[in-house]
Amino acid sequence: MSWSKEEMAKKVVTLFTPDSSVNLGIGLPTLVAEHIPKDLDIMIHSENGVLGVKGRPNKEDVSPTLINAGKETISINKGASFFDSSLSFGMIRGGHIDYCVLGGMEVDTEKSLANWMIPGKKVTGMGGAMDLVNGSKSVIIMMTHFSKSGASKLLKQCTLPLTGLGVVDLVVTDHGVFKPNGSKFEIIELANEVKKEDLKDLKDLEIYI
């Protein structure tokens, strides 16, 4: 049985060290904010200019002026700060973000990520992903293991345009936690009842160790 979205988010949280700064990408990674315990003292950064994101607000606390980079409404922690895009990206490019958690379309054994476009399809742009994968100290990808068509998103080599070359540290999917090491994916942990044979057809299992 694969992990639910919430279980994936909780697994990502276990990878953080206390007193860290974290940037959460749009989509699945935004769920992580809801599962961070207070005693970890994590500061969540959003590239649209917020440091101190708390998570989703209660209905009575929703403010149209408090949003994350994905234009979702957010709540903030006491002591949060607001700034312009120049300072926000200065934090990213200056190496001040400890972890970034991004969604993905493909990750390969060479640690590369493709998550911003599919040729021939309309895209809104890459946002801050290209800066984040190069400026963050650790890059974690959170995504489903298979696409809607049933194709694995963990590949020997990415086929889509790259967001970053050799930048991924860990991948958390609904099937487990994986570490690309340059030639294969190390299986760090598998979800409950998931077996190695469930990860791809047998002929492609050589990419896992």
C-alpha positions in Angstrom: 0.0 0.0 0.0 1.5 3.4 -1.0 1.6 6.4 1.2 -1.1 9.0 1.2 -0.2 12.7 0.4 -0.3 13.4 4.2 2.0 10.5 4.9 4.4 11.7 2.3 4.4 15.2 3.9 5.1 13.7 7.3 7.9 11.7 5.9 9.5 14.9 4.4 9.3 16.6 7.8 11.4 13.8 9.3 14.2 14.8 6.9 14.5 18.3 8.4 16.9 19.3 11.2 15.8 21.7 13.9 16.1 25.4 13.4 16.2 25.2 9.7 14.9 27.4 6.9 12.7 25.6 4.3 11.2 26.7 1.0 8.1 24.7 -0.1 7.2 24.6 -3.8 3.7 24.7 -5.2 1.5 21.6 -5.3 2.2 18.6 -3.0 5.1 20.3 -1.1 2.7 22.9 0.4 1.1 20.1 2.5 4.4 19.8 4.5 3.7 23.1 6.3 0.7 21.5 8.0 2.7 18.7 9.6 5.8 20.5 11.0 5.8 20.3 14.9 6.5 23.6 16.7 9.5 22.1 18.5 11.4 21.8 15.2 11.4 25.6 15.0 11.3 25.6 11.2 11.2 29.0 9.3 9.3 28.5 6.1 10.3 30.8 3.2 8.2 31.7 0.2 9.9 33.3 -2.7 7.2 35.9 -3.2 8.5 37.6 -0.1 7.5 35.9 3.2 9.6 34.3 5.9 7.6 32.6 8.6 4.8 30.8 6.8 2.7 28.7 9.1 0.3 26.8 6.9 -3.2 27.1 5.7 -5.4 29.6 7.6 -8.7 29.0 9.4 -11.7 30.2 7.5 -12.1 33.2 9.9 -8.4 34.2 9.5 -8.2 34.2 5.7 -6.6 37.3 4.3 -6.3 38.0 0.5 -3.0 39.8 1.1 -1.4 36.7 2.7 -0.4 34.3 0.0 2.5 32.0 -0.9 4.2 31.7 -4.2 1.4 29.5 -5.5 -1.1 32.2 -4.8 -2.7 30.1 -2.0 -3.8 31.8 1.2 -1.5 31.2 4.2 -1.2 31.9 7.9 2.0 33.2 9.4 4.0 32.6 12.6 4.7 35.3 15.2 7.7 37.2 14.1 7.2 36.6 10.4 8.7 39.1 8.0 7.9 40.4 4.5 10.2 41.7 1.8 10.5 42.3 -1.9 11.5 39.7 -4.6 15.1 41.1 -4.8 15.8 40.3 -1.1 13.9 37.0 -1.3 16.0 35.7 -4.2 19.1 37.1 -2.5 18.3 34.7 0.4 18.0 31.8 -2.1 21.0 32.6 -4.3 23.1 33.5 -1.3 22.7 30.0 0.1 20.6 30.9 3.1 17.8 28.3 2.5 18.6 25.0 4.2 16.0 22.8 2.4 13.8 23.3 -0.6 11.0 20.8 -1.3 9.8 20.8 -4.8 7.4 18.8 -7.0 8.7 16.9 -10.0 7.9 15.5 -13.3 11.1 13.5 -13.6 14.2 12.8 -11.5 17.1 10.7 -12.8 19.9 8.6 -11.3 22.3 11.4 -12.1 20.5 13.7 -9.6 18.9 15.9 -12.2 15.4 17.3 -12.0 12.8 18.2 -14.6 9.7 19.9 -13.2 8.9 23.0 -15.1 7.7 22.2 -18.6 6.5 19.6 -21.1 7.3 20.6 -24.7 4.1 21.5 -26.6 2.1 22.2 -23.5 1.3 25.6 -22.0 3.3 26.5 -19.0 3.2 29.5 -16.7 7.0 29.5 -16.2 9.5 27.9 -13.9 9.0 30.3 -11.0 11.9 30.2 -8.5 12.7 26.5 -9.1 15.9 27.0 -11.0 17.3 29.3 -8.3 16.1 27.0 -5.5 17.7 23.8 -6.8 21.1 25.6 -7.1 20.9 27.9 -4.1 19.4 25.6 -1.4 21.7 23.5 0.7 19.5 20.4 0.3 17.0 19.6 -2.4 14.1 17.2 -1.7 11.7 16.2 -4.4 8.1 15.3 -3.3 6.0 13.7 -6.0 4.0 10.6 -7.0 6.1 7.7 -8.2 4.2 7.3 -11.4 2.6 9.7 -13.9 -1.1 9.6 -14.7 -0.2 7.4 -17.7 1.5 4.9 -15.4 5.1 5.8 -16.4 7.7 6.0 -13.7 9.0 9.4 -12.8 12.3 8.0 -11.6 14.4 7.4 -14.6 17.9 6.5 -15.7 18.1 9.9 -17.5 15.5 12.7 -17.7 13.7 13.1 -21.0 12.1 16.5 -20.3 13.9 19.9 -20.2 15.9 20.1 -17.0 15.3 22.4 -14.1 18.7 21.6 -12.6 21.6 19.3 -13.4 22.9 17.0 -10.6 21.0 18.9 -7.9 18.6 16.4 -6.2 19.5 15.0 -2.8 16.4 12.9 -1.9 13.1 11.9 -3.5 10.0 11.2 -1.5 7.2 9.5 -3.5 4.1 7.6 -2.5 6.2 4.5 -2.8 9.1 5.4 -0.6 12.3 7.5 -0.1 15.0 7.3 -2.7 18.5 8.8 -3.0 20.0 9.2 -6.5 23.8 8.5 -6.3 24.9 9.3 -9.8 24.2 5.9 -11.3 21.3 4.4 -9.5 18.6 5.1 -6.9 19.3 3.9 -3.4 16.2 2.7 -1.7 16.2 4.4 1.7 12.7 3.2 2.7 9.7 1.7 1.0 6.1 2.5 1.9 4.1 -0.1 3.7 3.6 -3.3 1.7 5.4 -1.8 -1.3 8.1 -4.1 -2.8 11.0 -3.4 -5.1 9.1 -5.1 -7.9 6.3 -2.6 -7.6 8.6 0.3 -8.5 8.8 -0.4 -12.3 8.7 -3.2 -14.8 11.3 -5.9 -14.0 13.5 -4.9 -17.0 14.1 -1.5 -15.4 14.7 -2.5 -11.8 18.4 -2.3 -12.3 18.2 1.5 -11.6 17.4 0.7 -7.9 19.7 -0.7 -5.2 
